[in-house]
Amino acid sequence: MAGLYIHIPFCRHKCAYCDFFSSAGNIRDMDAYVNAIIKEFDLRNNELGNERIATLYIGGGTPSHLPKPLLEKLLSQIDKSIPLSCMNEVTLESNPEDISYDNIKAWTDMGIDRISVGIQSFNPVFLATIDRRHNPEASREALRILSSCNINYNADLIYGLPNQTIKDWKHDLAELLSYSPPHFSSYLLSYEPGTRLYARKEKGIVKEASGTTAENMFNILCEMADEAGYNHYEISNLALPGYEAKHNSAYWNYTPYIGLGTSAHSFDGTLRRFNPTGIKRYIDAISKGSTCYSIDDETIINRFNDYVITSLRTAKGFDLQFARSIFEDNVIDKFLENVTRFLKNGDIHSIYQSENTPSGFRISRNKWLMSDAILRELILE
């Protein structure tokens, strides 16, 4: 099975922490962009050969900002080649202020069966700090509507916000859990170069949360989620049993996917492709009737490191048998040498299917926040 990702770059307003490509856009831009995506889909929908596209994720930007007629136009064209009703999951990202009974009805009629909504915080001070436009009541109303519509959904929260205390974080998390979302994602705030938030940090206007504070907040996340019955299956993703994200999980287990739209990435199991950044540049390239992606010139070591990094972000971990089916023994052997010292200090644990032979490895959950440091030591040169 494979996935399809569509990038909708239009936003009413860019948040201070966001480093994804986005643009305000207008109706003319949006219409031309949707036409380009449809054209790119026609050019590339056979790119993965016999792999069945089983999931669709529409991200951005803010896809819910796209006018409904244009979203319907896009999805109806995809549905002609790949019936959405046969997919395992069709997700649309949305801001809280776009969640309404009318919109959900329209979206589900189009074939969307999962919504991902960016809550981030229920505290108006923190929302203002990161330049989120919605207010806490919009988030509460969105969650009430989503819960009453009985639709599968994800809600995002951010922790480690400027001046956020442990008490503040507990309050945000408790309020979200009171709605029992089928799935939620919880991210440690990152300061990406080029964002307004990064510039404010460099000027001393805001201060990054300390490592100790971030670790305490992560531990609280683990404890409260466990008590509420959530499966913490990836560093930042938690789900009630059976509601793990199907599309996003594909990124972590080496599943092929096609990415359509400006700045979108693709992976066919061997090659990684990426589209140009910039709406006009993308539309102009596609209008010529040919694909516009570049190919990432990855070595076998690069590809192996990609699998190490993505798999060890998850509770499932690194699958040794799967890795041996793709990569050469000498690559696996070098990796096993690197793993040894982390097994000894307990940062990494072996996974066993038989009594004496490990079938894989996983990073201990209490070390997930420091996984980047561990992975830097594990990846091959």
C-alpha atoms as one frame of an Amber mdcrd trajectory, in Angstrom:
protein
   0.000   0.000   0.000   1.078   3.584  -0.579   0.091   7.117   0.384  -0.790
  10.336  -1.406   0.037  13.732   0.099  -1.291  17.024  -1.295   0.181  20.314
  -0.141  -2.205  23.273  -0.027   0.059  26.255   0.693  -2.605  28.892   1.348
  -3.053  30.428   4.810  -4.969  33.405   6.115  -2.045  34.091   8.430   1.357
  32.504   9.010   2.067  31.457  12.601   5.293  32.650  14.221   6.758  29.140
  14.591   5.806  27.763  11.159   8.585  26.986   8.685   6.396  25.248   6.086
   5.963  27.037   2.786   2.698  28.981   2.717   1.146  32.055   1.102  -1.989
  34.179   1.532  -3.176  33.588  -2.038  -6.399  34.691  -3.725  -9.168  32.890
  -5.576  -7.355  33.148  -8.910  -4.144  31.723  -7.399  -6.069  28.943  -5.691
  -7.940  27.933  -8.828  -4.750  27.843 -10.907  -2.999  25.884  -8.175  -5.751
  23.269  -7.902  -5.688  22.840 -11.684  -1.921  22.301 -11.495  -2.271  19.655
  -8.789  -4.887  17.823 -10.872  -2.512  17.919 -13.827   0.415  16.705 -11.727
  -1.730  13.886 -10.359  -2.552  12.776 -13.909   1.156  12.804 -14.747   2.241
  10.860 -11.670  -0.573   8.628 -10.430   1.102   5.552 -11.936   4.503   6.426
 -10.503   4.329   3.723  -7.829   3.443   0.921 -10.230   1.205  -1.713  -8.673
   1.266  -0.131  -5.222  -2.303   0.701  -4.177  -2.740   4.233  -2.822  -4.573
   3.588   0.432  -4.338   6.920   2.262  -4.679  10.580   1.349  -3.476  13.471
   3.503  -4.232  17.078   2.566  -1.879  19.336   4.497  -0.498  22.821   4.315
  -0.723  25.681   4.845  -4.352  25.520   5.822  -6.317  23.249   3.467  -9.599
  24.197   5.159  -8.949  27.738   3.865  -9.444  26.436   0.307 -12.962  27.302
  -0.924 -15.209  24.236  -0.847 -15.899  24.237  -4.621 -12.152  24.058  -5.308
 -11.606  21.340  -2.716 -14.500  19.377  -4.209 -13.063  19.858  -7.703  -9.707
  18.486  -6.558 -11.111  15.490  -4.706 -13.565  14.560  -7.448 -10.712  14.339
  -9.948  -8.710  12.078  -7.649 -11.806   9.997  -6.979 -12.132   9.226 -10.706
  -8.777   7.416 -10.664  -8.632   6.250  -7.046 -12.063   5.996  -5.381 -11.826
   7.755  -2.038 -14.390   5.338  -0.630 -11.838   2.546  -1.097  -9.102   4.368
   0.809  -8.287   3.491   4.411  -8.010   7.119   5.505  -8.600  10.576   3.983
  -7.402  13.430   6.204  -7.879  17.192   5.915  -5.980  19.688   8.081  -8.077
  22.515   9.492  -7.883  25.499  11.802 -10.403  25.542  14.682 -12.318  28.502
  13.254 -13.111  26.504  10.090 -14.780  23.660  11.986 -18.568  23.856  11.666
 -21.385  21.370  11.164 -21.880  22.643   7.614 -18.202  22.292   6.729 -17.903
  18.820   8.192 -20.988  17.732   6.284 -19.530  19.157   3.052 -16.110  17.593
   3.659 -17.466  14.156   4.475 -19.691  14.292   1.391 -16.476  14.831  -0.604
 -14.937  11.676   0.877 -12.939  13.092   3.799 -13.215  10.874   6.873 -10.625
  12.379   9.242  -9.903  15.939  10.372  -6.677  17.219  11.925  -7.206  20.441
  13.872  -4.493  22.725  15.244  -5.454  23.615  18.814  -1.894  24.280  20.106
  -3.067  25.750  23.442  -6.197  26.761  25.325  -4.399  29.738  26.859  -4.993
  33.046  25.001  -1.621  34.443  26.115   0.301  31.540  24.573  -1.786  31.622
  21.404  -0.912  35.305  20.998   2.775  34.603  21.659   2.965  32.223  18.688
   0.648  34.370  16.524  -2.270  31.948  16.343  -5.381  33.783  15.164  -8.043
  31.673  16.870  -9.100  32.027  20.491  -9.612  29.257  23.063 -13.383  29.274
  22.671 -13.014  28.543  18.942 -10.966  25.481  19.879 -13.525  24.328  22.429
 -16.369  24.767  19.949 -14.410  22.889  17.270 -13.774  19.968  19.623 -17.421
  19.893  20.730 -18.545  19.769  17.088 -16.014  17.121  16.083 -16.956  14.946
  19.057 -20.682  15.228  18.382 -20.251  14.454  14.660 -18.654  11.112  15.477
 -15.887  11.716  12.932 -12.328  10.500  13.360 -10.058  13.405  14.221  -6.678
  14.500  15.511  -5.933  17.551  17.667  -2.519  19.195  17.960  -1.002  20.651
  21.127   2.362  22.359  21.609   4.366  22.367  24.838   7.490  24.261  25.832
   5.847  27.542  24.825   7.513  30.779  26.003   6.788  31.297  29.729   4.599
  28.173  29.868   4.748  26.534  33.289   4.242  22.914  34.250   0.853  23.906
  35.662  -0.091  25.588  32.370   0.860  22.468  30.414  -1.127  20.182  32.719
  -4.147  22.430  32.260  -3.902  22.384  28.441  -3.430  18.633  28.329  -6.231
  17.919  30.809  -8.645  20.097  28.861  -7.854  18.363  25.585  -8.175  14.905
  27.155 -11.592  15.872  28.551 -12.877  15.637  24.949 -11.341  12.139  24.477
 -10.026  12.835  20.963  -9.429   9.602  19.007  -5.900  10.847  18.278  -3.754
  13.735  19.380  -0.298  15.030  18.533   1.854  16.822  21.065   4.952  18.661
  19.882   7.786  20.335  21.732   8.016  23.859  20.331  10.976  24.221  17.985
  12.599  27.469  16.920  13.290  27.079  13.213  15.642  29.542  11.485  13.730
  31.921   9.252  10.604  32.026  11.415   9.419  35.060  13.361   9.663  33.105
  16.602  13.311  32.277  15.937  14.047  35.967  15.289  12.355  36.903  18.567
  14.444  34.334  20.439  17.638  35.678  18.883  16.664  39.197  19.993  15.895
  37.994  23.528  12.190  38.772  23.255  11.223  35.175  24.024  13.161  32.445
  25.780  13.311  28.771  24.847  12.116  26.299  27.475  14.954  24.658  29.386
  15.825  21.020  28.817  14.599  20.195  32.316  11.240  21.901  31.742  10.795
  20.170  28.377  11.620  16.795  29.914   9.179  17.330  32.789   6.443  18.307
  30.351   7.117  15.232  28.233   6.926  13.004  31.317   3.591  14.588  32.237
   2.376  13.914  28.700   3.327  10.244  29.062   1.696   9.869  32.483  -1.585
  11.608  31.653  -1.924   9.912  28.269  -1.264   6.490  29.798  -3.905   7.102
  32.458  -6.412   8.120  29.759  -5.765   4.919  27.773  -3.769   6.319  24.843
  -1.182   4.374  22.895   1.961   6.531  22.661   3.124   5.023  19.392   5.491
   7.762  18.141   7.372  10.542  19.911   4.694  13.150  19.194   1.644  10.996
  18.363  -0.850   9.291  20.643  -4.063   7.423  19.858  -6.884   5.517  21.447
  -6.657   1.834  20.454  -7.321   1.421  16.737  -7.058   5.123  15.897  -3.362
   5.365  15.035  -2.841   7.603  11.988  -2.546   5.376   8.929  -1.057   7.927
   6.560   1.537   9.412   8.901   2.594   5.953  10.044   3.639   5.266   6.454
   6.395   7.873   6.759   7.936   5.917   9.624   7.846   2.425   8.139   9.329
   2.992   4.675   5.992   2.935   2.830   6.053   4.643  -0.610   4.086   7.843
  -1.140   3.557  10.538  -3.755   3.591  14.213  -2.788   1.770  16.698  -5.007
   2.063  20.484  -4.935   4.740  23.012  -4.240   7.488  21.851  -1.828   5.925
  18.359  -1.550   8.220  15.342  -1.182   7.762  11.796  -2.522   9.346   8.397
  -1.929   8.956   5.341  -4.171  10.870   2.906  -1.977  14.213   3.844  -3.502
  14.214   7.428  -4.758  13.144  10.577  -2.954  11.728  13.376  -5.085  10.873
  16.937  -4.130   8.882  19.627  -5.903  10.036  23.244  -6.222   9.083  25.777
  -3.573   6.954  28.651  -4.818   3.397  28.671  -6.141   4.104  30.465  -9.422
   7.196  28.398 -10.093   5.249  25.198  -9.469   2.260  26.195 -11.635   4.502
  27.354 -14.489   6.442  24.086 -14.443   3.358  21.839 -14.407   1.601  23.917
 -17.098   4.298  22.787 -19.531   2.893  19.273 -19.269   5.763  17.586 -17.472
   6.707  16.761 -13.911   8.740  19.355 -12.046  10.389  17.392  -9.238  14.085
  17.039  -8.528  15.568  13.750  -7.381  17.490  13.548  -4.135  20.756  11.780
  -4.913  20.752   9.412  -1.936  23.345   6.722  -1.365  22.466   3.370   0.183
  23.865   4.736   3.461  21.556   7.770   3.228  18.590   5.486   2.658  19.546
   3.283   5.579  19.961   6.307   7.853  16.495   7.493   6.802  15.043   4.207
   8.018  17.006   4.334  11.280  15.828   7.874  12.042  12.170   7.286  11.217
  11.773   3.832  12.767  13.431   4.722  16.064  10.977   7.570  16.568   8.288
   4.939  17.106   7.291   2.447  19.769   7.483  -0.283  17.142  11.134   0.531
  16.588  13.744  -0.714  14.125  12.750  -4.002  12.455  15.907  -6.011  11.861
  14.313  -8.545   9.515  12.757  -5.778   7.414  16.081  -3.933   7.250  17.899
  -7.088   6.124  15.367  -7.518   3.322  16.349  -4.127   1.873  19.914  -3.374
   2.913  23.189  -5.279   2.599  24.635  -7.224   5.523  27.707  -5.010   5.848
  25.463  -1.974   6.388  23.441  -3.798   9.048  26.622  -5.016  10.758  27.990
  -1.471  11.061  24.695  -0.357  12.573  24.748  -3.210  15.089  28.219  -2.124
  16.197  26.908   1.386  16.857  23.889   0.088  18.774  25.955  -1.924  21.270
  26.882   0.861  23.679  23.312   2.182  23.778  22.100  -1.300  24.696  24.577
  -1.355  27.556  23.497   1.997  29.025  19.781   1.297  28.566  18.982   4.084
  26.106  18.016   1.421  23.555  16.353  -1.940  24.213  16.316  -5.068  22.097
  12.993  -6.418  20.875  12.662 -10.199  20.987  10.348 -12.528  19.091  12.354
 -15.583  20.061  14.197 -16.133  23.323  17.781 -15.371  22.329  17.726 -13.528
  19.002  16.714  -9.832  18.846  14.249  -8.970  16.078  14.779  -5.238  16.401
  15.497  -2.279  18.637  13.642   0.643  20.163  14.660   3.765  22.043  13.336
   3.733  25.595  10.357   6.081  25.837  11.944   8.018  28.696  14.792   8.814
  26.252  12.603   9.863  23.325  13.162  13.580  23.922  16.909  13.043  23.563
  16.496  10.786  20.543  18.144  13.288  18.194  21.393  13.004  20.149  21.168
   9.205  20.158  20.423   9.062  16.437  23.401  11.253  15.625  25.582   8.589
  17.199  23.774   5.722  15.468  23.644   6.846  11.852  26.351   5.651   9.512
  28.919   7.905   7.878
